[in-house]
Amino acid sequence: MSKLVVAIRHIDFEDLGSFAAPLEEAGYRIHYLERGQSVALAHEADLLVVLGGPMGVYETALYPWIPAEQGLIRARLAAGQATLGVCFGAQQMAAALGAPVYPGRAGKEIGFYPLRLTAAGKASPVARVAGEHCQMFHWHGDTFDLPEGATLLAGSERYPHQAFAVGRHGLALQCHPELEPDRIEEWLQGHAAELAAAGVALQGLREGAAQHGDALRRQGRQLLRDWLAGLS
């Protein structure tokens, strides 16, 4: 019998990416919920994945569905239900657990940079995508404090809070190990205004995807396989 993964997608091209393959290998049936849709189905899912997006978790006046999504995450984590957050999804997890989320003082972190593991991170699935052997894909301007009771797994040179765990059932990833490198143009076009405002060179991102993307895809998939194995 297949298991259900519900993935909440906030912008079309920020989907499960390379994570889709290991989910299907593990017997999950994938169902997407678009931003702002009813989250009722997600309460019953075997796994919830909250994906990225350009909004901030504090922009509730602009995006009134944000608190309901946080409530869903909070309820699932309290019940020990498997929950994975990526970028905006990780920030939603932090906020759901009571931690502040705010614009980062170090500015935008967009590009390929390594993660630095904590001691706990070295024994976690995040070790698959960290260290000098992997250039992680980052795309964010916000950051968060570590939630009470969470275990910090990794940070970057610019932002110390990049990945944390909540027991075995919750994993938050501020970065993007799910990137499909051959889809980088979707990101560049979809976030063109943000890139221009931040003064980020498109060619550098294209070159980074060409140089590091295939390795990141392999390592990101293995991260997810390892984490899924730990749920059973």
C-alpha positions as CSV (number, residue, x, y, z in Angstrom):
1,M,0.0,0.0,0.0
2,S,1.4,3.4,-1.0
3,K,2.1,6.2,1.4
4,L,1.0,9.7,0.9
5,V,3.3,12.7,0.8
6,V,1.6,16.1,0.6
7,A,3.9,18.8,-0.7
8,I,2.8,22.5,-0.3
9,R,4.1,24.5,-3.2
10,H,4.2,28.3,-3.0
11,I,5.6,29.1,-6.4
12,D,5.4,26.8,-9.5
13,F,9.0,26.0,-10.2
14,E,10.0,25.4,-6.5
15,D,8.7,21.9,-6.3
16,L,10.1,18.6,-5.0
17,G,12.8,18.6,-7.7
18,S,15.3,15.8,-7.2
19,F,13.5,14.7,-4.0
20,A,10.7,13.3,-6.1
21,A,12.6,10.2,-7.2
22,P,13.6,8.9,-3.7
23,L,10.1,9.6,-2.5
24,E,8.7,7.4,-5.2
25,E,11.3,4.8,-4.6
26,A,10.2,4.6,-1.0
27,G,6.6,4.0,-2.0
28,Y,5.2,7.5,-1.6
29,R,2.4,8.9,-3.8
30,I,3.0,12.6,-4.3
31,H,0.2,15.1,-4.1
32,Y,0.8,18.9,-4.4
33,L,-1.2,21.5,-2.6
34,E,-0.8,25.0,-4.1
35,R,-0.2,28.0,-1.9
36,G,-3.2,29.0,0.1
37,Q,-5.2,25.9,-0.6
38,S,-7.0,24.0,2.2
39,V,-4.5,22.1,4.3
40,A,-7.0,19.5,5.5
41,L,-5.5,16.7,3.5
42,A,-2.0,17.5,4.8
43,H,-3.1,16.6,8.4
44,E,-3.6,13.0,7.3
45,A,-0.5,12.7,5.1
46,D,2.3,10.2,6.0
47,L,4.7,12.9,5.2
48,L,4.3,16.7,4.7
49,V,6.9,18.7,2.7
50,V,6.6,22.5,2.9
51,L,8.5,24.0,0.0
52,G,10.2,27.3,-0.8
53,G,8.8,30.6,-1.9
54,P,9.7,34.3,-2.1
55,M,7.5,35.5,0.7
56,G,8.5,36.1,4.3
57,V,6.7,34.2,7.2
58,Y,6.1,37.6,8.9
59,E,4.1,38.9,5.8
60,T,0.8,37.7,7.1
61,A,-1.0,40.9,6.1
62,L,-0.1,40.1,2.5
63,Y,-0.4,36.3,2.7
64,P,-3.2,35.5,5.2
65,W,-2.8,31.8,4.7
66,I,0.6,31.8,6.4
67,P,-0.7,31.3,10.0
68,A,-2.9,28.4,9.0
69,E,0.1,26.7,7.4
70,Q,2.1,27.3,10.6
71,G,-0.7,25.8,12.6
72,L,-0.6,22.7,10.5
73,I,3.2,22.3,10.9
74,R,2.9,22.9,14.7
75,A,0.2,20.2,15.0
76,R,2.1,17.7,13.0
77,L,5.4,18.2,14.9
78,A,3.6,18.0,18.2
79,A,2.0,14.7,17.1
80,G,5.3,13.2,15.9
81,Q,4.2,13.2,12.3
82,A,6.9,13.4,9.6
83,T,7.5,16.9,8.4
84,L,10.1,18.4,6.1
85,G,10.6,22.1,5.4
86,V,12.7,23.6,2.6
87,C,13.8,27.2,2.6
88,F,10.5,29.1,3.3
89,G,9.2,25.8,4.6
90,A,12.1,25.7,7.1
91,Q,11.4,29.2,8.2
92,Q,7.7,28.2,8.6
93,M,8.9,25.3,10.8
94,A,11.0,27.6,12.9
95,A,8.1,30.1,13.3
96,A,5.6,27.3,14.1
97,L,8.0,26.3,17.0
98,G,8.0,29.8,18.4
99,A,11.3,31.1,17.0
100,P,11.7,34.5,15.4
101,V,12.1,34.7,11.7
102,Y,13.5,38.0,10.2
103,P,15.5,39.5,7.4
104,G,19.1,38.5,7.7
105,R,21.7,41.1,8.5
106,A,24.2,39.6,6.2
107,G,22.0,40.2,3.1
108,K,21.0,37.8,0.4
109,E,22.7,34.4,0.3
110,I,22.2,33.3,-3.3
111,G,24.6,30.9,-5.0
112,F,26.6,27.8,-4.3
113,Y,28.4,27.7,-0.9
114,P,29.3,24.8,1.5
115,L,27.5,23.9,4.7
116,R,29.3,23.5,8.0
117,L,28.2,20.7,10.1
118,T,27.7,20.7,13.9
119,A,28.6,17.7,15.9
120,A,25.0,16.5,15.7
121,G,25.0,17.2,12.0
122,K,27.9,14.9,11.3
123,A,25.8,12.0,12.5
124,S,22.7,13.1,10.6
125,P,21.5,12.7,6.9
126,V,22.5,16.3,6.3
127,A,26.2,15.2,6.3
128,R,25.5,13.9,2.8
129,V,25.3,17.5,1.5
130,A,27.8,19.3,3.7
131,G,31.5,19.9,3.9
132,E,34.0,20.7,1.2
133,H,32.8,17.7,-0.9
134,C,29.5,19.5,-1.7
135,Q,28.6,23.0,-2.8
136,M,25.1,23.6,-1.5
137,F,22.6,25.8,-3.4
138,H,21.3,28.8,-1.3
139,W,18.6,31.3,-2.1
140,H,17.3,33.3,0.8
141,G,17.4,36.6,2.5
142,D,15.6,35.8,5.7
143,T,16.9,33.7,8.6
144,F,15.7,32.4,12.0
145,D,16.7,31.7,15.5
146,L,17.0,28.1,16.5
147,P,13.7,26.9,18.0
148,E,13.7,25.7,21.6
149,G,14.1,21.9,21.6
150,A,15.5,21.7,18.0
151,T,18.9,20.3,17.2
152,L,21.1,22.5,15.0
153,L,22.7,20.4,12.2
154,A,24.4,22.8,9.9
155,G,25.1,26.5,9.1
156,S,27.0,28.4,6.4
157,E,29.7,31.1,6.7
158,R,27.1,33.8,6.4
159,Y,24.2,32.3,8.3
160,P,24.7,29.9,11.2
161,H,21.2,28.4,11.2
162,Q,20.7,26.4,8.0
163,A,19.4,23.0,9.1
164,F,17.8,21.7,12.2
165,A,16.0,18.5,13.4
166,V,13.0,18.0,15.6
167,G,13.4,14.5,16.9
168,R,13.6,12.0,14.1
169,H,10.3,13.2,12.5
170,G,11.1,16.8,11.7
171,L,13.8,18.2,9.4
172,A,14.2,21.9,8.3
173,L,16.6,22.8,5.5
174,Q,17.1,26.5,4.8
175,C,19.1,25.6,1.7
176,H,18.0,23.8,-1.5
177,P,19.4,20.3,-1.8
178,E,16.5,19.5,-4.1
179,L,17.7,21.6,-6.9
180,E,17.6,20.1,-10.4
181,P,20.5,21.8,-12.2
182,D,18.9,21.6,-15.6
183,R,16.0,23.7,-14.3
184,I,18.2,26.6,-13.1
185,E,16.7,28.9,-15.9
186,E,13.3,28.6,-14.2
187,W,14.8,30.1,-11.1
188,L,16.6,32.8,-12.9
189,Q,13.5,33.9,-14.8
190,G,11.1,33.4,-12.0
191,H,13.2,35.5,-9.5
192,A,14.6,38.0,-12.1
193,A,13.5,41.0,-10.1
194,E,15.0,39.8,-6.9
195,L,18.3,38.9,-8.6
196,A,18.5,42.4,-10.2
197,A,17.8,44.1,-6.9
198,A,20.4,42.1,-5.2
199,G,23.0,42.6,-7.9
200,V,23.5,38.9,-8.4
201,A,25.1,37.8,-11.7
202,L,23.1,35.3,-13.6
203,Q,26.1,33.8,-15.3
204,G,27.7,32.9,-12.0
205,L,24.6,30.9,-11.0
206,R,24.5,29.2,-14.4
207,E,28.2,28.2,-14.0
208,G,27.6,27.0,-10.4
209,A,24.7,24.8,-11.5
210,A,26.8,23.4,-14.4
211,Q,29.8,22.7,-12.1
212,H,28.1,21.5,-8.9
213,G,24.5,20.6,-9.8
214,D,24.9,16.9,-10.8
215,A,26.8,16.2,-7.5
216,L,24.2,18.1,-5.5
217,R,21.4,16.1,-7.1
218,R,23.1,12.8,-6.2
219,Q,23.9,13.9,-2.7
220,G,20.5,15.5,-2.1
221,R,18.7,12.4,-3.1
222,Q,20.9,10.4,-0.7
223,L,20.1,12.8,2.1
224,L,16.4,12.2,1.6
225,R,16.8,8.4,1.4
226,D,18.7,8.4,4.7
227,W,16.2,10.6,6.4
228,L,13.2,8.6,5.1
229,A,14.9,5.4,6.3
230,G,15.1,6.9,9.8
231,L,11.4,7.4,9.9
232,S,10.6,3.7,9.8
